[in-house]
Amino acid sequence: MNPLPLPHDLLGRPLHDLRLSVIDACNFRCGYCMPADRVPEDYGTDASQRLSFDEIETLVRAFVHLGTRKLRLTGGEPLLRKRLPALVGRLAAVPGLDDIALTTNGMLLAQQARALHDAGLRRVTVSLDALDPQVFAEMSGRRGQVGDVLAGIDAAVTAGFSRLKINAVVQRGVNEDQVLPLVERFRGTGHVVRFIEFMDVGDSNDWQLDRMVPSSALRDRIAARWPLHPLQADYRGEVAERYGFDDGGGEIGFVSSVSTPFCGDCHRARVSADGRLFTCLFASDGLALRDVIAQGEEALAGHVARAWRARGDRYSELRGTPDVRDRRRVEMYLIGG
C-alpha cells in the first residue's frame, strides 16, 4: 500500500489513537454506563454482527497507515470476547503499531492475564470505583465482587504487567468516600489511580451536573493528606492531569472532561464492535465501515481519512449550549470510555 498523507481534522488534530470495542456486552451494570433498569440483561450483538478478527486486523492496519500508533481494546467488557489473546497476538504483529492497551472491569482478568501478556499486551487499565464491598456491589449493579477484581490486579502483576492504571468514576453521594481508600491502597505499588469526573456520555445514565465532583475538589482532598505536585504530561493529548506524591509514593491522575475540557488536543477515534466509526465520545451517530473493510486496507484508509478531515467535534467545550444540549449521544458501552 502506498503511503497516504496523514489526515488532520478541521481543528488541526491528527489521528493518533484508536479505541476499539471488541464486544458490546458486559457482565456489570454500572449506573454511569449501562444501568440495569435501562439495558436488558441479555443485551449484546451476536457474533455475526461483530467485526471478525480478520476485519479487525484490516481495520487496525488501515488506521496505522493514517498515523495511529496507539490502540486500546474496550467493550462492553472486552474479556467477554472469545479468544481475545489470539486477537491481541495478531494485532501485536501489525507493523507501526507501538502500543496495545486494554480497559477491563477486572472480573475475568485473573483467568486471562497471563495469556494476554504472552500474546503481546503490555498495558492494562482496570475500572475500580470502590473498595468497600457494599459500595462496589451497588455500583456494579450487584454483578461483581471487589475481591475478584483485586485478584485480577494481582494476577496481572504476576503475569508481568508492572504498572496498571486504576480508573474510578466518582459520583457525589455514591462513592466520594472511596477516594482516599483507593489512593491509600495503591500508593507505593507503582499503579496509578485516576479519578474520572462523572460524564454525560449517552442518554441512559441520568447525568446531572450536581452529581459530578470536580477533579479540583478531589485533588485538594487528597493533597490535604498526601501533599502533591504537578507532573508534566507523558505526551501531547494525554487525557489525565498527572500529580506526584511529594514523599515519592508514586502518582495519581485526574480526568476532567466536564470541569476542564481537553477537546483541543483530542486525537482519538472510536470504533464500535459492529464496525461504526465515532469521532467523539459524545457523538450522535457513527459511520459504518464494515462494507469498506471488505474492500481492503487502502480503500478503508481513504474512507476514514475523509471522515477525519471533516471532523469538528468539541462537545465538552460546548456542553450545555444550544448547539449540543438536546443532541442524542451514543452510549458508552457501545464505544468504550
Residue, then its C-alpha position, 0 to 999 in steps of 0.5 A: m500500500n502506498p503511503l497516504p498523507l496523514p489526515h488532520d481534522l478541521l481543528g488541526r488534530p491528527l489521528h493518533d489513537l484508536r479505541l476499539s470495542v471488541i464486544d458490546a456486552c458486559n457482565f456489570r451494570c454500572g449506573y454511569c454506563m449501562p444501568a440495569d433498569r435501562v439495558p436488558e440483561d441479555y443485551g449484546t450483538d451476536a457474533s455475526q454482527r461483530l467485526s471478525f478478527d480478520e476485519i479487525e486486523t484490516l481495520v487496525r492496519a488501515f488506521v496505522h497507515l493514517g498515523t495511529r500508533k496507539l490502540r486500546l481494546t474496550g467493550g462492553e467488557p472486552l474479556l467477554r470476547k472469545r479468544l481475545p489473546a489470539l486477537v491481541g497476538r495478531l494485532a501485536a504483529v501489525p507493523g507501526l503499531d507501538d502500543i496495545a492497551l486494554t480497559t477491563n472491569g477486572m472480573l475475568l482478568a485473573q483467568q486471562a492475564r497471563a495469556l494476554h501478556d504472552a500474546g503481546l499486551r503490555r498495558v492494562t487499565v482496570s475500572l475500580d470505583a470502590l473498595d468497600p464491598q457494599v459500595f462496589a456491589e451497588m455500583s456494579g449493579r450487584r454483578g461483581q465482587v471487589g475481591d475478584v477484581l483485586a485478584g485480577i490486579d494481582a494476577a496481572v502483576t504476576a503475569g508481568f504487567s508492572r504498572l496498571k492504571i486504576n480508573a474510578v468514576v466518582q459520583r457525589g453521594v455514591n462513592e466520594d468516600q472511596v477516594l482516599p481508600l483507593v489512593e491509600r491502597f495503591r500508593g507505593t505499588g507503582h499503579v496509578v489511580r485516576f479519578i474520572e469526573f462523572m460524564d454525560v456520555g449517552d442518554s441512559n445514565d441520568w447525568q446531572l451536573d450536581r452529581m459530578v465532583p470536580s477533579s479540583a475538589l478531589r485533588d485538594r482532598i487528597a493533597a490535604r493528606w498526601p501533599l502533591h505536585p504537578l507532573q508534566a504530561d507523558y505526551r501531547g493529548e494525554v487525557a489525565e492531569r498527572y500529580g506526584f506524591d511529594d514523599g515519592g509514593g508514586e502518582i495519581g491522575f485526574v480526568s476532567s472532561v466536564s470541569t476542564p475540557f481537553c477537546g483541543d488536543c483530542h486525537r482519538a477515534r472510536v470504533s464500535a464492535d459492529g464496525r461504526l466509526f465515532t469521532c467523539l465520545f459524545a457523538s450522535d451517530g457513527l459511520a459504518l465501515r464494515d462494507v469498506i473493510a471488505q474492500g481492503e486496507e487502502a480503500l478503508a484508509g481513504h474512507v476514514a481519512r475523509a471522515w477525519r478531515a471533516r471532523g469538528d467535534r468539541y462537545s465538552e467545550l460546548r456542553g450545555t449550549p444550544d448547539v449540543r444540549d438536546r443532541r442524542r449521544v451514543e452510549m458508552y458501552l457501545i464505544g468504550g470510555 
